[in-house]
Amino acid sequence: MLYKVFRMLILAAVFLPTLASAQEPANFKHYDQATWHLYQQKQWDSLILVGKAALADGNDYQYLNARMGVAWFEKGDFRMASHYFYKALKMNSGDEFAREYLYFSFLYSGRSGAARNIATGFQQATRERLALPATTRPAFVYAEMGPVISNAVDPWRDVPITGPDSVYGEFNLPGSAFYFHAGGSFDLGSFVTAYAGYSNLSLDRYQRIQIATLDTIKRSYGFAQHQAYLNFSIEPFPGFRIVPSIHYIYNRSKPVFASYNADSVRYIFKQRTLKNNQVAAGLALYAEWKRFGFTLHTNYANLMDYNQIGLGGAITWYPTGNLKSWIRMHGTWFSEEGTTRWVLEPSAGIKLSNHIWFESSVALGDMTRYVDETNFLVYNTDDKTTLRAQGVFYIPVFDNVMFSVRYIFNRAEGSLYQYDQTEASLVRESIDYNKHTILGGIKWNF
């Protein structure tokens, strides 16, 4: 209500003198003179109000959109600014003023791909004055690493696990791990960016097999995981991106397998080397409109011999039209071997100070063999993950260097198998455990 009253007062102050002398409704001339006057006086709020009224009355032209863009830009709302500068540029593709402002609006709102796209139309003199980088070049390198701490094993290391029948018990649970990732982004012309990366997870697993009261197997063994990731971000026009991606995973481990020989009435234990190749491929579409971002994505994955298809979407809101804050809701639906499930992931980010940003997210649902929208995060394990929460601090230390500290909490379920004489078979009991991951990262922009 107060906003409407303020708007009417502004419009009245601008147009009443003109209407009193001309005795005719506000038209193009009046709006053009009023917005030009407010532009010269740098009265950005008033300019935006009058500009909206002009557009509502059908006065939609290049200079009005450019003035509206400058007003939003000066207020720090780079997303709204880009909306109006883009309109002005569509009306006159040779408007170097609107193009330059649009370039920086994209850049300051974190849309470097759109900025590179729009920069293709700059005149050579402008390109030299802005010292624009080459369109084909390395963009940045990134690395992160840190420990993964699990409490799965300790509660079950020495207690009886054969159950009420005291016949047989077995578990294979994750212990501590170390994660490493390194990758780089490359600008491949004005419309395409590629990111390629390698990840390694070195995990200690703990295996225990108890027969009656005897611990027959009680051992730790290594689980090595190597991952290769590649995506391409294709932006045919500013505000719309197509991102295909592929993620390859190779696992190697040497667990012990137990089998019961009824003829000899004894168990046989064999250590086997397990190797498997897994893959996930995805396609995501991103669109921008004013203060909102929209995402649709799909993926196919073959993880732990399960075939999976995923469909998802997200909407992101930037309340201030810049990188100072954002709120996002993301959901993914999976179909896997005849079963379906949902994962919901709200997230948010905020600028805490001039040199610190903070982001957080919570993923809820059954994330067994989960693949996220970027196809980068893959949970290729049979252990059921029911909660994933993370917080990240981003700390720029130089113009081209940024550190990050990431904490990830996972709540998961492992398996304890016990022989049940009534069922004459192994019965599964779930083991709840938590994982804590702490990663330090560095990003170096060229």
N, C-alpha and C positions, 0 to 999 in steps of 0.2 A: 504494500500500500504506500509506504513512504517513497519507494522507488518511483511509483507511478506519479505521485504528487511532484517529486523532484523533476521528473521528465517533463511534465506539463509546464512547470515554471520555467525550465530552460527553453522549451519551444516557444513559450509566450514571450520571454525576454528577447529571443532572436527574431521572431516574426511579427510581433505586434506593431513595432514601428513601421515595418514595411507594409503591412496590411492596412495600417491607418492611412498611408499616403496613396497606395495603389488601389485599394478597395477591390482586391481580387485574391483568390486562394493562392497558397504557396505553390510555386511551380519550379521548373528546372533552374531558372535564373535566381530565384530566391534561395533555393537550397545550395546552389553553387557558390553564391556570394557568401552565404552564412558559413558554410564549411570551410571556405578559403580563409575567411576572417578568423575563425576559431583555430584553424591550422597555424596561421601566422602568430596568433596569441598563445599557442601551445596549450590551449584548453582542451586537453585530450578527452576528459569525461564528457564534456558538453559536445565535442565533435562527434563522439560515438553515438550519443543520443540523437543528435540532429541527423547524422548519417543513416541511422536505422529508420528514422521517420522518412527520409528521402527515398530509401530503398522500398519501404512499405508503400509509398505513393507511386512507385513505378519508375523512379529516377535512378537507373542503374547504368553507370558509365565509368570509364577508365579512371578519371581523376578522382572521382568520389571514392572508388575502391582503394586507390593508392593512399588517399588521405586517411581513410579508415584504417588501412594497414599500418601507417606510421603511428597513429594514435594507439593502437593495440601494442605495437612494438615498443613505444616509449613507456607503456605501462608494464612491460615485461611479459606480456601474454603473447609469446611467439607463435603459438598454434593458431590463435585467432588472427594474428597478423598475417601468417602465411596464407590463410584462407582468402583474405582480401587482396593481397599482393598477387596471388595466383589468378584470381578473377581479373585483375587489372592487366596482367600479362597476357591472358587469353584474348582480351579485347585489343591489345596492341603488343604483338610479340617483340617489337623493337624498343619497348620501354625499358631502357637500361636502368633507370631509377628503380622501378618496381622489381626488376630481375635481381638487382644487387641486394635490395632489402629482403627479397624472398630467399635468396641464398643464405643470408645470415639468420633469418627466421628459422629455416630448416636446421642450420648448423647449431644454433643455440638451444633448440628443442630436442637435440640428440638424433636427428634424422640426417646423418651424413650422406647416406645413399641418395636421398632426394636432393640434397645440396649439390652433390656431384652431377646429378642428372640435369639440374637447372643451369649449372655453370657452363654447359656445352654451348649455350646461346650467347655467352659474353663476347663482346668485341675484344680484339687482341689487346687494345690499350687497357681495357678493364682487367683482363687476365693478368697483365704485367703489373698493374697497380696493386692488385690484391695478392700478388705473388702466389697464385694458385698452383698446387702441386700437380705433377703429371697424372694423367688419368690411369696409367698402368704403372703400378708400384706396390711395394710392400706397405701395408697400412699399419699393422701393429703385431707384436708378439706377446704371448701371454703364457704364464706358467703358474701352477699352484700345486701345493703338496702338503701332506700332513698325516697324522696318525688317526686310526679308527680304533676306538676302544669299546670292547664288548664285555658285558657281564654275564654272557650266556653260560660259560663253562664252570666257573667257580662254585656255584651252588650244587653242582652235580658231579664234581670231580671225585669225591670220596664216599658219598652216601650210597646205600643200596639202590639199585635201579631195576631189579627183577620183578617188582610188583608183588601183589599178595600171594601169587602162586610160586614165587621164588624159583622160577625156571630159567628165564632168559630175559635180558634187557640190553638195549643198544641205543646209542645216540651218536650223532655226528654234528657238532655245533661250531659256529665261528668264534675264533678267538681274536687276538689283536691283528691289526693290518696296517699297511702303509699305502697311501694313494699318491700318485704323481700324474700330472697332466701338463703337456706343453703343446702349444699350437701357434699358428700365425694366420693373419688375415691378409688377403691380397686383392687390391683393386685391379680388375681386369677390364679396363675401359671405363666408360662413363655410366654404364648401366648394370654391371655385374661385379659382385664381390664374392670371393671364395674364402672359406675358413677350413683349414686342415689341421688335425691334431692327433696326438698319440697319448694314450693313457695306460698306466700300469697299476694293478692292484696286487700287492704281495700279502697274502692272507695266511695266517696259521689256523688250521682247523684242528679240533680235538675230537678224537674218536675213542669210544669206550664200549666194550662188549663184556658183559658179565654173565656167567653161567653159574647158576646156583649162588654160591658165595665167592666164586673165584673170578677175579678180573683177568679174563683171558687176553683181552686186548685193551691197552691203555696207552695211547700214543698221540703225539702231535705230528702233523705232517703239513707240508706246504701246498698251497693252492695259488697258482700263478695265473693271472688274467692279463691279456694284452688286448688293447682296443685301438682301432683306427676309425677316425671320424672325418667326414667331409660334407660340407654343404655349399650351396651356391645361392646367393641372394640376388635375384634378378628384378630390377625396378624399371619396367618399360616406360612408366611415367610417374612423376612425383606423387606419393601418397598411396601407391599400390605396389606390393612386393610379392614375388613368387619365390618360395624357398624349398627346393628339393634337397634331400639329405640322405646319407647312408651311413650306417654304423656297423662295423664288423668287430666281432669279439672272438678271441681264441682262448680257451681254458685248458689248463694242464694240471693234473693232480694224481696222487697215488694212494687212494684209500684201500683199506682191507675189507674184503667181502667174506661173509660167513654163510655157509650152507650146511644143512643137516643131512647126513647120510643115514637113512633108516636101516639099511642092511648092516652096516657096521656099528650102528647106534653111537655115532660120534659126529662132532662138528668138524668141518673142513674150512680152513682159513687160507685165503689167497690174496696177496697184494696185486692190484692191477693198476696199470697206467691208463688214466682216462684222458682223452683228448677230444675236444669237440669244437666245432665252428658254429657260430651263431650270427644272425644278421637281422638288422631292423632298417627298414626304408620308410621314408616319410615325405609328405608334401604339405606345406603350410602356405596359406594366403593371408596377407596382412593389408588392411586398408585403414586410411586415416581420414577423419572428418572433424574439423574444428578441434574441440578439446577431447575427442574420443578416438580410440584405436580399436579395431575389430580384427579378430583372428578366426580362421577356420583351418582345421588340419585333419589329416588322415595318415595312417601308417599301417604297414604290414610288418610282422616280426615272426621269426621262428626262434624261440628261446626254450631251452631245456626240452627240445622235441615237441613243443606245443606251438601250433600255428595260431596267430592272433591278428585280428583286424581292429583298429581303433579309429574313432571319430570324435572330434572335440571342437570346442570353440571358446572364445574369451572376449571380454569387453574391458577396456582400460579407460579410466577417466582421469584426466589431468586437471584438477580443480583450478589451478592458477595458470594453466596454459603453458607451463614450462616444466623444468626438471626439479622444481622444488618439492613437489609432492605428486603422488599418483595412487590410485586404488584400482585393483584388478580382480575380476572373478573369472576363473577358468574351470571348465569341466570336461572330462573325457569319458566316453563310453567304449567299453571293450567287449568284443565277442571272441571267445576262445574255446575251441573244441566243444561247442554246444552250450557253453555257459556265458552269461553276460554279467557285467559289473560296472559300477560308476566310481570315478575318483574326482572329487571336488577340491579345488586349490585356490582359495582366496589369498591375495598378497597385497602389499602396500609398500610404498617407499617415501622417505622424507629427507629433506636437506636439513641437517642439524646445525650446521655452521658453514662458514665459507669454505671449509676444507674437509668436511665430513658429511657423507651421505649414509643413510641406513635403510636397508630393505629387509622385509621379513615375509615369510609365507608359511602356510600350513596346508598339507595335503591329507585328505581324509578319505578312507575307503580301503578296499583290498588291492594293494599294490604288488601282489605276487606277479612277477614277470611284467613289471610296469614299464611303459615307454612314454616319455613326456612329449610335449608338443614339438620341441626342437629336435627330437630323436637323439639328443645327446645323453640324457639321463636314462639309463637302462638298468632295471633290477632283474638280472637274469639269475634268480635263485628261487628254489621251491619254498623257502621260508616265507611265510605270509607277513608282509609289512602292513600295519594298520594305521600308522601315523608317521608323518614326516614333517618336522618343523625346523625351520632354519632362520638365522639372522645373519646379515652381512654388513660390515662396515667398509665403505670405500673411502680411501684417504689419498687425495692427490697431493703429491709432495713436490712435483715440478710441473711445468706446463705439459710435458709429454710423458710423465710417469705417474702411475697410480698404484698404491698398495691396497690390498683387501684382506680382511680377516673374516672367515666364515665359520660359523658353528652350525652343525646339523645334528638333530636328534631323531633317531628312528626307534619306533616301538615295533617289535617283531615277534613271531612265534616259530620256534623250532619244534622238532619232533623227538619223542622218546617212544621206542617200540618195545613192548613187553609181550611175552608169550602168555596167552590166556588159555588155561586147560579146558574151560567150558566151551569156548569158541574154537579151540584147537587151531589157533592161528595167532599171528602177531596183531596186537591192538595198539593203535597210535594214541599217545597222550601229548597234548600240546605243552610246550615249555615257553613261557613268556620271558623275553629278555630285551634289553635296550642297547643301542649303539650310539656312541658319541664321536662325532667327527670334527676335527679342528683343522682348517686349511688356511694357510697363508698364501697369498697370490700377488703377482706383480704384472702389470700391463704397461708395455712400452710402445707409445705411438711414434711413428716416424714422421 
